[in-house]
Amino acid sequence: MFAFYLPGVKATDHPVEGGGEFNLAFSDRPEGEAFQTYLSTDTWANNKATISSKATGGGWISANKVSTSRT
């Protein structure tokens, strides 16, 4: 989850925009649970950030530091 302050109409306004990703499974199978666990790891976040940044030229925000050793 991320939250960002946006500029308000008045100086005392502090609107917030939020966003995030949620994953869910449609069954209780072990492989589904394993995939959900993988999606919650820094490995997934860093791989996704690296691939997204290469494809879009940047613009990725993550709480995880992307390793430069990964390609």
C-alpha positions as CSV (number, residue, x, y, z in Angstrom):
1,M,0.0,0.0,0.0
2,F,1.2,3.5,-0.8
3,A,-0.2,6.8,0.1
4,F,0.7,10.2,-1.3
5,Y,-0.3,13.7,-0.3
6,L,-1.8,15.7,-3.2
7,P,-1.9,19.4,-3.4
8,G,-5.0,20.9,-1.9
9,V,-7.2,23.7,-3.0
10,K,-6.3,25.5,0.2
11,A,-3.1,25.4,2.2
12,T,-4.9,23.6,5.0
13,D,-6.2,20.8,2.7
14,H,-4.3,17.6,2.7
15,P,-6.0,15.1,0.3
16,V,-4.4,11.7,0.1
17,E,-4.3,9.3,-2.9
18,G,-3.8,5.7,-2.0
19,G,-3.0,2.6,-4.0
20,G,-1.8,-0.9,-3.8
21,E,-2.0,-4.5,-5.0
22,F,-3.9,-7.3,-3.5
23,N,-3.8,-10.9,-4.6
24,L,-6.4,-13.6,-3.9
25,A,-6.9,-17.2,-4.8
26,F,-10.0,-18.9,-6.0
27,S,-9.1,-22.3,-4.4
28,D,-7.2,-23.6,-1.4
29,R,-4.6,-25.6,-3.3
30,P,-1.0,-25.6,-2.1
31,E,0.4,-24.3,-5.3
32,G,-2.0,-21.3,-5.1
33,E,-0.8,-20.5,-1.6
34,A,2.8,-20.9,-2.7
35,F,2.3,-18.5,-5.6
36,Q,0.6,-15.9,-3.2
37,T,3.6,-16.3,-0.9
38,Y,6.0,-15.6,-3.8
39,L,4.0,-12.5,-4.8
40,S,4.6,-11.1,-1.2
41,T,8.4,-11.5,-1.4
42,D,11.0,-8.9,-2.2
43,T,12.2,-11.2,-5.0
44,W,9.0,-10.7,-6.9
45,A,8.9,-6.9,-6.2
46,N,12.5,-6.4,-7.3
47,N,12.1,-8.6,-10.4
48,K,8.9,-6.7,-11.4
49,A,10.5,-3.4,-10.7
50,T,13.5,-4.3,-12.8
51,I,11.4,-5.5,-15.8
52,S,9.0,-2.6,-15.5
53,S,11.8,-0.1,-15.4
54,K,13.5,-1.5,-18.4
55,A,10.2,-1.5,-20.4
56,T,9.0,1.9,-19.3
57,G,12.3,3.8,-18.7
58,G,11.6,4.1,-15.0
59,G,8.7,5.3,-13.0
60,W,8.6,2.4,-10.5
61,I,8.1,3.0,-6.8
62,S,8.9,0.2,-4.3
63,A,9.7,-0.2,-0.7
64,N,12.4,-2.7,-1.7
65,K,15.8,-1.7,-3.0
66,V,16.4,-3.2,-6.5
67,S,19.7,-5.1,-6.8
68,T,21.8,-4.0,-9.8
69,S,23.2,-7.5,-10.0
70,R,19.8,-8.9,-11.4
71,T,19.0,-8.7,-15.0
